[in-house]
C-alpha cells in the first residue's frame, strides 16, 4: 500500500518548532515538523531521539514561526507510528491520541 492510500487526513507541509517528551525517559527533545494533519504529524529530530512504534509521547508544536516556548498544557498526547533513521537525523511519524483541526495542530 502506498503511503498516500493510508492517509485519512489532508497533510499540510509546514516547518514549525516542536518539542517532544519521551514519556519513558522523561526527557524532552527539540525538532521541526515536516507536515501536520488533524490525525498526526511527521517530524525530524537529531539522532538522539530514539523512539519505537507504539511508544507514547507528548508533542508540542509552536503556533507560529516565532513561538519557541510552549507551556505544558500546549502538549498533545501521541503515539509513535514509525521512525526512519537518516544520515544525521531521524524522522518520526506520530498519530495524535485525540484528533485535532489543522489550525489547532499547527
Buried (B, 14 or more C-beta within 10 A) or exposed (E): EEEEEEEEBEBBEBEBBBBBBBEEEEEEBEBBBBBBBBBBBBBBBEEEBBBEEEBBBBBBBBBEEEEEEBEEEBBBBBBBBEBEEEEEBBBBBBBBBEBBEBEEBB
